[in-house]
Amino acid sequence: MEDALKRMEKANIKPDYQLDEFRGLVNKAIDYKSKAEQEDVDFSDAPDEFRGIHFRSEEHTSELQSHHD
């Protein structure tokens, strides 16, 4: 986003008030990202499928083992 702002300023394709509004948006995004990176988010209460944990059924596990033998 910062790159886009610099390009718009250099090309002079937007009026100053729109660049100021976009600059404010860029700063909010940077602040949000910084805060999000600092937070220690606990996902332990999230469902397993959302945390990337997948369990195989006993039937599927048995089938995989029989193919391996």
Phi, psi and omega in degrees: 000323179296322179296318179298320178297315179299319180294319179294320178296315182295319182280346180055046183263353179231149176293158183304320182295326177287323176296321177297318178296316180294320178301319177298319178296317178300314180297321177297318180296319179296316179298315180299315180297317180298315179295319181296323179290332182277336182287142175259098185272130179258113180258016185296336180269359179284148177301148184304321183295337178275342179263004177083015179260124181236134178252143176266146175289158178301322180298315181295319179297317179297320180296318178296320180294322181291328176288330182284328183287000000 
